[in-house]
Amino acid sequence: MPLLASISLVLEAAIKAASQILSPGFRRLLWRSLGLTILLLAIVWFALTRVIAHFMDGSDILSNYPLIDSLAFFFAGVGIFIGLAYIIAPVTAVVAGYFLDDAAALVEERYYPADPPGQPLSFSRSLLYGLRFAGLAVLVNGVALILFFVPVVNVVAFFLANGYLLGREYFELAAGRFRPMPEAAAMRAAHRGTILIAGFLLAGMVAIPLVNLFTPLFGVALMVHIHKGLAARGRVPERAPP
């Protein structure tokens, strides 16, 4: 698909997704999504602070030199805050997998009532795909985090890594409601440019504090629209996965 056509499709999908995210039907789902996202981030925060506190409590140097202990505590807090910026992508993936079918069904009901409805993935499959993506995102973002102190490169690494991962996984989750996963992956590969542009949009959301909490539902809605648009333009039949 030409670049301008891809950008147009992504922008149209983003406008539709944004307009629905605060609609009455989405509102209850949104609060549940926000609650689960915040809960998972709190668990990660607690785990990281406990690990660092255990290390600091066991250090003789820190206990004997209060100034060094205070500086270490400050930089540890900054490090955790930075680390959470890189962990938000895998967290939103788990949340998206959990709320995938509810959010996608609301989008299809509002914008595509005449089309055959998507077939819900089983809870175990949705969670499995979400956890698979989360593991991959932790690995890739871990590499990106290593480059944090390299100017320019750190920003490029963050957006490339998360743009690719978020675009890939959100699209395959949305497309998996209409076709087998191998076919969804092949469709994503055939339209990799369009999916990557959408992924960069999601990566931009992930990078903005508070806005990133809306990523799971917005990402699902965005990719439902993009899948529908690509299927219509490419005349790809929509069929339920086995």
N, C-alpha and C positions, 0 to 999 in steps of 0.2 A: 504494500500500500504506500502511495506517495507520502512524503513527510507532512505536507500541509493537510492531507486528508486524515492522517493519523492524529495530528494535533487537534483538528476539528472534532474528531470522534471523541477524544479524551476530554476536551473542554465541554462538549455537550453532555457527556456522561457525568462529569464532575458537577455541573450545574444542576442536573436532575438529582444526583445523590445529595448534594448540599441542601436542596430545597425540601427534601423529604426527611432529613435527619432529625428535624425538630417538629415534624408533623405529629398530630395526635396519636396515630397508629404506631409511630416509632418511639414515642416518648417513654413509654414504660420499658421497652426493650433497651433504650438508651441508658436509663438509670441503672438497670441491671448490669449492662455492659460496663458502665463507669465504675459501679461498685466492685465488680470482679477484677477489673484492671487495677484499681487502687489497692484492693486486697492483695493481689499477687505482687505488686510493687512493694507494698509494706512488708510482705514476707521476705522478699529479696533484701530489702533494706535492713531488716532485723537480722537476717542471717549474716550479711556482710559486716554489720557493726559488732555482732557477737564474735566473729572470727578475728577481727582487728583488735577488739578489746582483749581477747584471750592472748593474742600475741604481745600486746603492749603490757599486760599485767605480768607476763612472764619474762620481761626484759629487765635485767639488772641496771643497764645504762639509763633507761627511762625512769626507773624508780629512784635512782640516785641523783638525777639531774632534772629538777622540775621544769626548767625552761625548755629543755629538749623534749620533755614529755608533753608540754603544752603545744609546742610547734608540731610534734608528731601527731597529736590529736587533731589539730587544725587541718593539717595536710591530709590526714586520713579521711576527715569529713569531706574535704574538697574532692578527694579521689573517689569516694563513694558516690557523690553527686554526679561526677563526670561518668562514672561507670553505669549509673542508672540511665543516662542518656543513650548508652549503647545497648542496654538490656531491654529497652522499651519495645524494640522490634519483635524479639521473640515472645515477650509477654502479650503483645497485641495479637500475635499469631495464634496463641492458645485461646484467647478470648474470641477471636474471629471463628475458629473452628467450633467453639461451643455454641455460638449464636448464629452460625451460618444459615441454617435452614429457615429459622424464624425471620431473619432480616431479608433473605432472598425472596421468601414467599410474599412479604409485604411489598417489595419492589415490583415483583411480577404481577401482583394483584392490582396495583395502581397503574402501572404503565403498559403492561402486556396482558390484559384480561382475555384477549381473544386467542392467545398462544397456548399451546399445551403446557400445563404447569410442570415445573421441574420436580424430579423425584428426590425426596430427602435422603441424604446419606445417613447411614446408621450412626448412632452416637459414637460407637467405638471407632468407626472409620474417620469421622470428623475429628475426633480427639487425636487419633493416631496421626493424621496428616498435620494437625496443628502442632503436636509434639515433635514430629519429624522436622517441620520447618523451624520450630523453636531451637532444636539442637543445632541445626545447620546455621541458624542466625547467630547463636552464641559463638560458634566456632569462627565464623567470618567476621563478626563484630569484635571478637577478641583480637584478631589480626589488625583490624582497623584501629582498635584502641592502642595497640603498640605504636602506631604511627601518629598518635595524638599530638606529640610534641614536635612534629615535622610540619612547619607551616605550609599551607596550600595543599600539600599531599594529604594531610589528615582530612580535610573537607572533601577532596576528590574521592578518597578511599571510602569515606562514610556514605556519600551519595551513590557511588557506583555499587558498593556492596549491598546497601539496603534497597536501592532502586531495582536492582536485578532480583533480589530475594523477595521483596514485597510484591513486585509485579508478578513474578512467577507463581508464588504460592496463592495469592489472593485470586488470580485468574483461574488457576486449576481448581481451586475450591468451588468457585462459581460455576465454571464449565462442567464440573463433575456431576452437577445435578441434571445434566442433559445428555451426557455421553460418558462412556467408560473412561477411566483416568488415563490410560495410555493414549486414547484419542484426544483427550483434553490437552495432554502434554504436547502432542503433535500439532494441535491447533495453535497452542501458545508459541511453539517454535516457528511455525509458519508466519506468525504475525509478531515476531519478537520485537520489532521496532516500536509498534504501537503499545505493546505491553510494557516495554522499558520506559516509555514516556509516562505512562500511568504510574509505573513504579517510582519514578523520580518525584512525581506529585505526592505520592504517599510518603516517600522518604523526607520530603520537605515538611510534611505534617508531623512526622515522628520527631523532627529536630526542634519543633516549637513546643516549649513547656505548656501544659494544660490542653493545648490544641491536640497534642498527641494522644490524649485520652479518648478522643473521638475516632481515632484511626480504625479500630476494628469494624464498627458498623458502616462508616463511610467507605472503607475499603471494599467491603462486601457489596454494598450498593453500587459503587463505582464499577466493579468488575462484572456485575450482572448486566449493567447497561452496555459495557464494552463487548461482552460476549454476545449479547443480542445484536449489537451493531455489526460485529464481524460476521456473525452467522447470516445476517440479512444481506450484507454486501457481497459475501462470498458464496451465497446460496448454499450454505452448509446446512443440511437437514438437522433439526434438533430431535434427538431421540433419547429416551430414558436409558440410563446405564443399567446393566444387568444386575 
